[in-house]
C-alpha cells in the first residue's frame, strides 16, 4: 500500500475517533486536552524560542485561525457524519489558492479553478444539496472549518519563513488549547 493511501486512511479514521470521543466529552474539553498535550510536547522541544516576539505574534494569530477551524469541525461533527465531515474538510485544499488570491493578490491557475468547480459539484452530489433540503447545520459548520483551514494554510506560508517552526507550532497549539 502506498504511503499516501496509508496517510489518507489514518486521516479518515481520525474523524470516526473524534466523533466517538465527543460522545464522552464536550467539544471544548476535548480540544483543550488534545491540544494541551501537543502544546506541552512542543513547548518542551522549542524551549525558549517561543519567547521571540515575532514567533509569539505570528503563532497567536495562526493559533486563533487554527482554533476556529478545529472548533467548527468539532461542533460540526456533532451534527453530521464522519465521512461527510472528512470530505467537506478536505475542501480546504482547494480553498487555499482562492484565500491566497484574496489575501496576497495571487490569482489561482485555471486548473485550480476547474478543480474547485469539480470539487464543489462533487460536494453537492455527495451531500444531496438541493435534493434533500441542502446542507445540515453540521455540514455548514464543517464548511466554515474548511475555510478556516484554508486561511491557516495560506497564512502559514507567509509566517513560517522565520525558521523557528517548532516554536511557531508550540504557540499555535497553546493558543488552540
Secondary structure, 3 states (H helix, E strand, C coil): CCHHHHHHHHHHHHHHHHHHHCCCCCHHHHHHHHHHHHHHHHHHHHHHHHHCHHHHHHHHHHHHHHHHHHHHHHHHHCCCCHHHHHHHHHCHHHHHHHHHHHHHCCCCCHHHHHHHHHHHHHHHHHHCCCCCCCCCHHHHHHHHHHHHHHHHHHHHHHHHHHCCHHHHHHHHHHHHC
